[in-house]
Amino acid sequence: DIYHPIPGDVMFEERIHGETAYLALGAPWYRRAMDSTEPVWSVIDVLPNGFEPSVVVSKRVELYGRYQGVVMVAVSFANLSQALSGLQVSGHGKTFVLGGSDKVLAASDAPGGPMPAHLRDFPKSDALAAAVGEAISMMKGNEFRTLVDGGEIGPVYVSSFALPFEQWRLLTAIPRSSFAEEIDRNTRRVLLVVAGLVVLAAATAVLFSNLLFARPIRQLAAQLREIERFSLDQVRHVPTFLAELNDFSEALKRMAGGLSAFAKYMPLDVVRPLVTGGLEPAPGGRLVEVTVMFADLPGFTELTERLGPDVQPHLTNFLTLAVEAIHSEGGTVDKFIGDAVMAIWNAPTAVPDHARRACSAAAAIRAAMHALPAVSPDHSDIRVRIGINTGTAIVGNVGSAERLSYTAIGDTVNLASRLVGVAKEHGVEIVLSDMTLAQTSGQIAAHPLGITNVRGKAVPVLIHTLAT
């Protein structure tokens, strides 16, 4: 009987009746079955219908203890290859059955013609056969799983399973791409989704870090720079979501307020270089050419006796407009001495035309005082007295290691102070030395007052008054 294999079953094909020269009694499969009570496997090359390499299973048959014969079922290697081709081994995989010495017995998708005896005999274009051969050479034993390079078709998974007879084994070769393509595609999708989520998370983190940390810190740093520049009126509270940064901003605002109060007692032009340069204030000075101005209110002593505490608003008005005029011309208020104010130009910051600017400030003070109502009828014409002198003075920190005062000292300062009294003697409001007028390069209109003796000076001094 001849049967034709179909997937999952066998189909009867035909029954052949006829004489044959085939001798079953001498065949190996017959002799082995006679010697065993169990089914035995054999490989033969000749069947009753001719030459056809096959695998044979044979079994001795007895009935009621009496020998009846031997049943033999033969499957040709060609039919075995056909059966292997019907197996679902991935879309592009291949299956091999190897016998002893790795002889090829069957192969799915076998090449036309006789079956190649060994894997190396398959066409070179058969990358799967080559991959199986490489795996066998690499691995030991009849059972293994490994991944080998399949050349143009990429990595190939090779699996080997031992069969229970004749040292046979079943090998499958499956290109990774045939079953991993969908996995790779899904993996790429997952990677894209994950990458998108990472980018979204990073953007969200950057946004929140910017809102919570970066922007408030930048704003606080800007506030610190304003404090460093002593631009204290620019310091504002920066509200944030973080309590610590919010408290820090409040502390900066309070510090700016404290420094603002401190700045009212110390010229900012003096403090700013110390802060920005990180310098430690210490006693000492240097010789600098400066223009010094003293200004006070005439008759202030009598005014104080007459008005008492009510004199304070008048003094405040005078000092306020004097300070504004001095600052507008680049001068530095050195100190207040009762009803008088002392200012210097060209220190601590350089002012190239310091003499002219000091004279301009004096003229501005005079004009501002005349714009106010007269405090006393006795001083309706003379509202202010100002002395200005230019020369070299020692400028720097004067005092002890614990308490310092930034000021200018020397004969130049003393003469400027004495010129206030000279203005009273000559009945004018502003007196400037000849040195100051010479430094203005003719940009200031002045009238000479002649040469006068000044207390504390051995040599008479040539003086002038500013034209109104």
C-alpha positions in Angstrom: 0.0 0.0 0.0 1.2 3.5 -0.9 0.1 6.5 1.2 0.6 10.1 0.3 1.3 12.5 3.2 -0.9 15.6 3.7 -0.6 18.2 6.5 -1.7 16.5 9.7 -2.6 13.1 8.1 -1.8 10.6 5.4 -3.9 9.7 2.4 -4.1 6.3 0.8 -2.8 6.5 -2.8 -2.7 3.0 -4.3 -2.2 -0.7 -3.7 0.2 -2.5 -5.8 -0.2 -6.2 -6.6 2.5 -8.1 -8.4 5.6 -10.3 -8.1 8.8 -8.8 -6.8 12.3 -10.0 -6.4 12.5 -8.1 -3.1 13.5 -10.5 -0.3 12.0 -9.3 3.0 13.5 -12.1 5.1 17.0 -10.9 4.6 16.3 -7.2 5.0 17.8 -5.4 8.1 14.4 -4.1 9.2 13.0 -7.7 9.2 15.9 -9.2 11.1 15.9 -6.4 13.8 12.2 -6.7 14.3 12.5 -10.5 14.8 15.0 -9.9 17.5 12.9 -7.4 19.4 9.5 -7.2 21.0 9.4 -3.4 20.5 9.1 -1.4 17.3 12.5 -0.8 15.7 13.7 1.9 13.3 15.9 1.3 10.3 17.2 3.2 7.3 17.2 1.4 4.0 17.8 2.3 0.4 15.6 -0.3 -1.3 11.9 -0.9 -1.0 9.8 -3.5 -2.7 8.9 -1.0 -5.4 12.5 -0.1 -6.1 15.4 2.1 -5.0 14.1 4.7 -2.6 16.1 5.7 0.5 13.6 5.6 3.4 13.2 5.3 7.1 11.4 2.2 8.2 9.7 1.2 11.4 9.0 -2.5 11.8 7.3 -4.6 14.5 7.1 -8.4 15.1 3.5 -9.5 15.2 2.3 -12.5 17.3 -1.3 -13.7 17.8 -2.1 -15.9 20.8 1.6 -16.4 21.4 2.3 -17.6 17.8 4.5 -15.7 15.4 2.5 -14.3 12.5 5.0 -12.1 10.7 6.6 -8.6 10.7 4.7 -5.3 9.9 6.8 -2.7 8.2 6.0 1.0 7.5 8.4 2.9 5.2 8.6 6.6 4.7 10.8 7.7 1.9 13.1 10.6 2.5 11.5 12.4 -0.4 8.1 12.1 1.3 9.6 13.1 4.6 11.0 16.3 2.9 7.5 16.9 1.5 6.0 16.5 4.9 8.5 18.9 6.4 7.6 21.4 3.8 4.0 21.3 5.0 5.0 22.3 8.5 4.4 25.9 9.6 8.0 27.0 10.4 7.7 30.7 10.1 7.3 32.4 6.8 10.8 32.0 5.6 12.2 29.2 7.8 13.6 25.8 6.9 13.7 22.4 8.5 16.3 19.7 8.2 16.5 16.1 9.5 20.1 14.9 9.9 21.3 11.4 10.6 24.6 10.1 11.8 27.7 12.0 10.7 25.3 14.9 10.0 24.1 13.3 6.8 21.0 15.1 5.4 18.0 12.8 5.3 15.3 15.3 4.6 14.8 19.0 4.2 11.8 21.3 3.7 12.0 23.2 0.4 14.6 20.7 -0.8 16.3 21.5 -4.1 15.3 19.6 -7.2 17.0 16.3 -8.0 18.8 14.0 -5.5 19.0 15.2 -1.9 22.4 16.7 -1.1 24.3 14.3 1.2 25.6 17.1 3.5 24.8 20.7 4.3 27.9 21.9 2.5 26.5 20.3 -0.7 23.5 22.7 -0.8 23.8 25.6 -3.2 25.7 28.6 -1.9 22.6 30.7 -2.4 20.9 28.6 0.3 21.8 30.9 3.3 19.7 28.9 5.7 21.6 25.6 5.0 24.8 27.5 5.4 23.6 29.0 8.7 22.7 25.5 10.0 26.1 24.2 9.0 27.8 27.1 10.8 25.7 26.5 14.0 26.6 22.8 14.0 30.3 23.6 13.7 30.0 26.1 16.6 27.9 24.1 19.0 28.4 20.8 20.8 25.8 18.2 21.4 22.6 17.4 19.5 20.4 19.9 21.3 21.0 23.7 21.2 19.7 27.1 20.3 21.9 29.8 18.9 22.0 32.8 16.7 24.4 32.9 13.7 25.1 35.5 11.0 23.1 34.7 7.9 24.8 37.2 5.7 22.4 39.1 3.5 19.3 37.8 5.2 20.6 38.9 8.6 20.8 37.0 11.9 19.3 33.4 11.8 18.0 31.5 14.8 19.1 27.8 14.6 17.5 25.2 16.9 18.5 21.5 17.2 16.4 18.8 18.8 17.4 15.1 19.2 15.0 12.5 17.7 14.6 9.2 19.6 16.2 7.0 17.0 19.4 6.4 15.0 21.1 9.6 16.3 18.8 11.7 14.2 18.1 15.3 15.0 15.7 17.9 13.7 17.1 21.4 13.0 15.1 24.5 12.2 16.6 27.7 10.8 14.5 30.9 11.0 15.7 34.3 9.9 15.2 36.8 12.7 13.5 39.2 10.4 10.7 36.7 9.6 9.2 36.7 13.1 10.9 39.8 14.6 9.7 42.2 11.9 6.4 42.9 13.7 8.2 43.1 17.0 10.7 45.5 15.6 7.9 47.6 14.1 6.1 47.6 17.4 9.4 48.3 19.2 10.0 51.3 17.0 6.5 52.5 17.7 7.0 52.1 21.4 10.4 53.9 21.2 8.7 56.8 19.3 6.0 57.0 21.9 8.5 56.8 24.8 10.7 59.4 23.1 7.7 61.6 22.7 6.8 61.1 26.4 10.4 61.8 27.3 10.4 65.0 25.3 7.1 66.0 26.8 8.3 65.2 30.3 11.6 67.1 29.7 9.7 70.1 28.3 7.3 70.0 31.3 10.3 69.6 33.6 12.0 72.5 32.0 8.9 74.6 32.1 8.3 73.8 35.8 11.9 74.2 36.7 11.9 77.6 34.9 8.8 78.7 36.7 9.8 77.3 40.1 13.6 77.8 40.0 15.3 79.3 37.0 13.2 82.5 36.5 12.9 83.4 40.2 16.6 82.8 40.6 17.5 85.0 37.6 15.2 87.7 39.0 16.8 87.4 42.4 20.2 87.6 40.8 19.1 90.7 39.0 18.0 92.2 42.4 21.4 91.3 43.9 23.1 93.2 41.0 20.9 96.2 41.7 22.0 96.1 45.3 25.6 95.7 44.2 25.2 98.9 42.1 23.4 100.5 45.1 20.4 101.1 42.8 18.3 100.4 45.8 15.2 101.9 44.5 15.1 99.3 41.8 14.9 96.4 44.3 11.5 94.7 44.3 10.0 91.7 46.0 9.9 88.7 43.6 7.0 86.5 44.6 7.7 82.7 43.9 5.9 79.4 44.5 8.8 78.2 46.7 8.7 79.5 50.3 12.5 79.5 50.6 13.0 81.7 47.5 10.1 83.9 48.6 11.7 84.4 52.0 15.0 85.1 50.3 13.4 87.8 48.1 11.8 89.3 51.2 15.2 89.4 52.9 16.7 91.1 49.9 14.0 93.7 50.0 14.6 94.3 53.7 18.3 94.5 53.1 17.8 97.1 50.3 15.6 99.1 52.7 18.3 99.0 55.4 21.0 100.0 52.9 18.8 102.8 51.6 18.7 104.1 55.2 22.4 103.7 55.5 23.0 105.5 52.1 21.4 108.6 53.6 24.4 108.8 56.0 27.1 108.0 53.4 27.6 109.2 49.9 26.8 106.5 47.4 29.8 107.4 45.3 31.9 106.4 48.2 30.1 103.2 49.1 29.6 101.9 45.6 33.3 101.3 44.7 33.8 99.5 48.0 30.9 97.2 47.4 31.5 96.5 43.7 35.3 96.1 44.2 34.9 94.0 47.4 37.3 96.4 49.2 37.7 96.6 52.9 37.4 100.2 54.1 40.5 101.3 55.9 42.1 104.6 57.0 44.1 106.3 54.3 44.0 108.8 51.5 45.6 110.2 48.3 46.4 113.6 46.9 43.8 114.6 44.3 43.0 117.9 42.6 39.5 118.8 43.7 37.1 121.6 43.8 35.5 122.1 47.2 32.4 124.1 48.0 30.9 125.2 51.3 27.4 126.7 51.5 25.4 127.8 54.5 22.4 129.9 55.5 23.1 133.5 56.5 21.7 134.5 59.9 20.9 130.9 60.8 21.9 131.4 64.5 19.5 134.4 64.9 16.8 132.5 63.0 17.2 129.5 65.3 16.8 131.7 68.4 13.7 133.3 66.9 11.9 130.2 65.5 13.2 127.5 67.8 12.2 124.0 66.5 10.2 125.6 63.7 13.5 126.4 62.0 13.9 122.7 60.9 11.7 122.9 57.7 13.6 125.9 56.5 16.9 124.1 57.0 15.6 121.0 55.4 14.4 123.0 52.3 17.9 124.6 51.9 19.9 121.4 52.3 17.5 119.5 50.0 17.8 121.9 47.1 21.6 122.2 47.8 22.1 118.4 47.6 20.0 118.2 44.4 22.1 120.9 42.7 25.3 119.3 43.8 24.3 115.9 42.6 23.0 117.2 39.3 26.5 118.6 38.6 28.3 115.4 39.5 29.4 116.5 42.9 29.6 114.4 46.1 28.1 115.7 49.4 30.9 115.3 51.9 29.1 116.3 55.1 26.6 118.5 56.8 27.9 120.9 59.4 25.0 122.5 61.2 23.3 124.7 58.6 26.2 124.3 56.1 26.9 121.6 53.5 30.4 120.6 52.2 30.7 119.1 48.7 33.7 118.0 46.6 34.1 117.4 42.9 36.6 115.1 41.1 36.6 112.6 44.0 35.8 109.8 44.6 34.9 109.7 40.9 36.7 111.7 38.3 34.9 114.9 37.0 37.1 116.5 34.2 35.4 120.0 34.4 35.0 119.9 38.1 35.6 123.7 38.7 33.0 124.7 36.2 30.4 122.3 37.5 30.9 123.4 41.1 30.3 127.0 40.0 27.1 125.8 38.1 25.9 124.1 41.2 26.5 127.2 43.3 24.5 129.3 40.8 21.7 126.8 40.9 21.6 126.9 44.7 21.4 130.7 44.6 18.6 130.7 42.1 16.6 128.1 44.0 17.0 130.0 47.3 15.7 133.2 45.7 12.7 131.3 44.4 11.7 130.5 48.0 10.0 133.1 50.3 12.5 135.0 52.4 12.8 133.5 55.9 13.8 136.8 57.4 13.4 140.4 56.2 17.0 141.0 57.3 18.2 138.5 54.7 15.9 139.1 51.8 18.8 140.0 49.4 21.3 137.5 50.7 19.7 134.1 50.8 22.9 131.9 50.8 26.6 132.2 51.2 28.9 130.0 49.2 32.7 129.6 49.0 34.5 127.7 46.3 38.2 126.8 45.9 40.2 124.5 43.6 43.5 122.8 44.5 45.2 119.7 45.8 43.8 117.9 48.9 44.1 114.7 50.7 41.0 112.6 49.9 40.2 109.3 51.5 39.0 107.6 54.7 39.8 109.6 57.8 39.2 108.3 61.3 40.0 105.2 63.3 39.9 101.5 62.4 36.4 101.3 64.0 34.8 104.5 62.6 35.7 106.2 59.3 34.6 109.3 57.4 35.3 109.8 53.7 36.3 113.4 53.3 38.9 115.9 51.9 41.4 117.7 54.1 44.1 120.2 53.5 44.6 123.9 52.8 42.4 123.8 49.7 39.5 122.7 51.9 40.3 125.3 54.6 40.3 128.2 52.1 37.0 127.1 50.6 35.5 127.2 54.1 37.1 130.7 54.8 35.6 132.1 51.6 32.1 131.7 53.0 33.1 134.4 55.6 34.7 136.5 52.9 31.4 136.5 51.0 29.7 138.0 54.1 32.4 140.6 54.4 31.9 141.7 50.7 28.1 141.5 50.9 27.9 138.8 48.1 26.4 135.3 48.0 29.1 133.4 46.1 32.9 133.8 46.3 35.4 131.7 44.3 39.1 131.7 44.3 41.2 132.8 41.3 42.4 129.1 41.0 38.7 128.0 40.5 37.9 130.7 37.9 41.1 129.8 36.0 40.0 126.1 35.8 36.7 127.1 34.2 38.5 128.2 31.0 36.2 131.2 30.6 33.0 129.3 30.7 31.8 131.1 33.9 30.9 134.8 34.1 32.4 136.3 37.2 33.3 139.7 38.6 36.6 140.3 40.4 36.5 141.3 44.1 40.2 142.0 44.3 42.8 140.7 46.7 41.8 140.0 50.2 43.4 138.7 53.4 41.9 135.4 54.5 42.2 134.3 58.1 44.8 131.5 58.3 46.5 132.4 55.0 49.8 134.2 55.0 49.4 135.5 51.5 46.5 137.5 50.3 44.1 135.8 47.9 42.6 137.0 44.6 38.8 136.4 44.7 35.8 136.7 42.4 32.0 136.5 42.6 29.7 134.8 40.1 27.7 137.1 38.0 23.9 137.0 38.5 
